Amino acid sequence: MTLHLAEIAQAVAPGAHAVLLLDQAGWHLSQDLVIPENITIVPLPPKCPELNPVENIWQFVRDNWLSNRVFKSYADILDHCCHAWNRLVSQPWTIMSIGTRSWAHGF
């Protein structure tokens, strides 16, 4: 996660500041995590998938392309995951409908 944050920090424009909303996975909030000065982490409350739509996206991917399978090898897992990802990104309207929260657009 520290390396991931370092990559994000490099992409933040000079003088700008990034705010990352993250779930409370252990590696997101580890005491050993090095957080760059141009990033602030805001942890989401636990067990609130309505605040973290990507959880619903991952569930859709698992339900439609990755669940109920026995993989033959690591390469087979990678192939299935790449196929699932490519199917997902070819459906931007599906992504939008899963990630949209009607209560967030009423203002």
Steps between C-alpha positions, in 0.01 A plus 500: 500500500791734572629450145149558362469827692842610375382444141183699562701780663712533187187550290365781721563839340758720673329705770192276497387254766328163453237357732450123484186338634592149607329216676650383826702209364800441723752604236317830440539610862816321610721684748794415270338674203699793364255767383647770273449859609280579199249224586239477774327169570139510614379161624141408421286366783509120526233293326367785284504374140259778401788744560746287302339414164810315381401220739185455292709498180725224639191303603361532146829373353511207741134410445519517121845377403707368790279307742429127512819408316792275566814649356765267358798722573615848587513581128138385471402738780678787324333415169154495658562824689625676185198373307266620776669841511480541123132404502434749778675795335316429175176578687536858629124541544493192722778643712315830526172336597662284768701788645230765490331596823175687439520665843834656400352685201205668667676821600 
